[in-house]
């Protein structure tokens, strides 16, 4: 038996588009967040968690690690070349996760 129910991907969901617009959040980042947790309904309840977790969009996770160091530490220019940003990014991956360039803090 077949059904005529057509699957609508979350990215094409008008409810999600309206929700993102209403709350001023990045639609694509919210989609990435919901996809990661396999959220397919009750999107409104996810807005606060998304807002708390979302860190921005970065070209690479290493670039995000550089940003975190720049924001949290005052590293003199002459020392910055000695920092292993890739190792720091690996350490950050215990507390953050990334998908398609969108970075989220693990809650």
C-alpha positions as CSV (number, residue, x, y, z in Angstrom):
1,X,0.0,0.0,0.0
2,X,1.4,3.4,-0.9
3,X,0.5,6.8,0.6
4,X,0.4,10.2,-1.0
5,X,2.2,11.8,2.0
6,X,5.1,13.8,0.6
7,X,8.1,14.2,2.8
8,X,9.0,17.9,3.4
9,X,12.6,18.4,4.4
10,X,13.1,20.7,7.4
11,X,14.9,23.3,5.1
12,X,11.7,23.6,3.1
13,X,9.4,23.8,6.1
14,X,7.6,27.2,6.1
15,X,7.1,26.9,9.9
16,X,10.9,26.8,10.3
17,X,11.4,29.7,8.0
18,X,8.9,31.8,9.9
19,X,10.3,30.8,13.2
20,X,13.8,31.8,12.2
21,X,12.6,35.1,10.8
22,X,10.6,35.8,14.0
23,X,13.5,35.2,16.3
24,X,16.2,36.7,14.0
25,X,18.2,33.5,13.8
26,X,20.2,32.1,10.9
27,X,17.9,29.7,9.0
28,X,20.7,27.5,7.6
29,X,22.4,27.3,11.0
30,X,19.1,26.3,12.7
31,X,18.6,23.6,10.0
32,X,22.1,22.2,10.7
33,X,21.4,22.2,14.4
34,X,18.0,20.4,14.0
35,X,19.4,18.0,11.5
36,X,22.2,17.0,13.9
37,X,19.7,16.1,16.6
38,X,17.2,14.6,14.1
39,X,14.6,17.1,15.2
40,X,11.6,17.0,12.9
41,X,8.9,18.7,15.0
42,X,8.3,21.1,17.9
43,X,10.9,23.5,16.5
44,X,9.8,26.4,18.8
45,X,11.1,24.5,21.8
46,X,14.6,24.3,20.2
47,X,15.1,28.1,19.7
48,X,16.6,28.7,23.2
49,X,19.0,25.8,23.0
50,X,20.0,26.8,19.5
51,X,20.6,30.4,20.5
52,X,22.7,29.3,23.5
53,X,24.7,26.8,21.5
54,X,25.3,28.7,18.2
55,X,28.8,30.2,17.9
56,X,28.8,31.3,14.3
57,X,29.9,30.1,10.9
58,X,33.6,29.6,10.3
59,X,35.7,28.4,7.2
60,X,37.3,25.8,9.4
61,X,37.2,24.6,13.0
62,X,40.8,25.8,13.4
63,X,39.7,29.3,12.4
64,X,37.1,29.1,15.2
65,X,39.8,28.0,17.6
66,X,41.9,31.0,16.6
67,X,38.9,33.3,17.2
68,X,38.3,31.8,20.7
69,X,41.9,32.4,21.6
70,X,41.8,36.0,20.3
71,X,38.6,36.6,22.3
72,X,39.7,35.1,25.6
73,X,43.5,35.7,25.7
74,X,45.7,38.6,25.0
75,X,48.5,36.8,23.1
76,X,51.3,39.1,21.9
77,X,52.0,39.0,18.2
78,X,55.5,37.7,18.7
79,X,54.1,34.6,20.6
80,X,51.2,33.8,18.3
81,X,53.3,31.9,15.8
82,X,54.1,29.4,18.6
83,X,50.5,28.5,19.2
84,X,49.4,25.2,17.8
85,X,45.9,26.1,16.7
86,X,45.2,22.7,15.3
87,X,45.9,21.1,18.7
88,X,43.8,23.7,20.4
89,X,40.9,23.0,17.9
90,X,41.2,19.3,18.8
91,X,40.8,20.2,22.5
92,X,37.8,22.4,21.8
93,X,36.1,19.6,19.9
94,X,35.3,18.1,23.3
95,X,33.1,21.1,24.1
96,X,32.0,22.2,20.6
97,X,30.8,20.5,17.5
98,X,30.7,21.7,13.9
99,X,28.7,20.9,10.8
100,X,28.9,22.6,7.4
101,X,30.9,25.4,9.0
102,X,28.4,26.1,11.7
103,X,29.9,25.8,15.2
104,X,27.8,24.9,18.3
105,X,28.7,24.6,21.9
106,X,27.8,21.3,23.4
107,X,25.1,21.8,26.0
